[in-house]
Amino acid sequence: MKILVIDGQGGKMGRTIVEQLKNSLPDYKITALGTNSIATSAMLKAGADFGATGENPVIYNSSDADIIIGSMGIIVANSYMGEITPAMASAISESHAVKILIPVNRCNIIVAGIEEMPFNEYTSLAVQQVKKIIKDKGK
């Protein structure tokens, strides 16, 4: 099972997701993909097994991922103050992976009907979704 965590800026969300995934699912390998080296470094320090930075790693790894986790912004071209390129957003969106997107009301994206809650609750829900997907696939 190939699990990708994609983040940018300072990597705070990605770091939190990686920490929670490694605590809940220690036997699964997590690949951290940062839009910049600071984000990648934060996720690797949190326990990600593999890490890479930039457009090509996101495009390449999205093609055969099983699960991709990140904020809503990872599927929107030019979000993260331009760190998500149109090619990255396209590759993630077109991936056959299950995408677990965390609704962060930034990047001018607001999801109607989503309850406002603290960031850590959103990341906990994302990890629960990963666990459910793994259980449902029987792996």
MOLIN-V689260 format. One record per run of one state. SS is the DSSP state (H for helix, E for strand, L for the rest). FROM is the first residue (numbers start at 0). TO is the last residue. If there is no record, write none. Layout:
ss=SS from=FROM to=TO
ss=SS from=FROM to=TO
This chain:
ss=L from=0 to=1
ss=E from=2 to=6
ss=L from=7 to=10
ss=H from=11 to=23
ss=L from=24 to=28
ss=E from=29 to=33
ss=L from=34 to=35
ss=H from=36 to=44
ss=L from=45 to=48
ss=E from=49 to=52
ss=L from=53 to=53
ss=H from=54 to=61
ss=L from=62 to=65
ss=E from=66 to=70
ss=H from=71 to=74
ss=L from=75 to=77
ss=H from=78 to=81
ss=L from=82 to=84
ss=H from=85 to=93
ss=L from=94 to=96
ss=E from=97 to=101
ss=L from=102 to=117
ss=H from=118 to=136
ss=L from=137 to=138
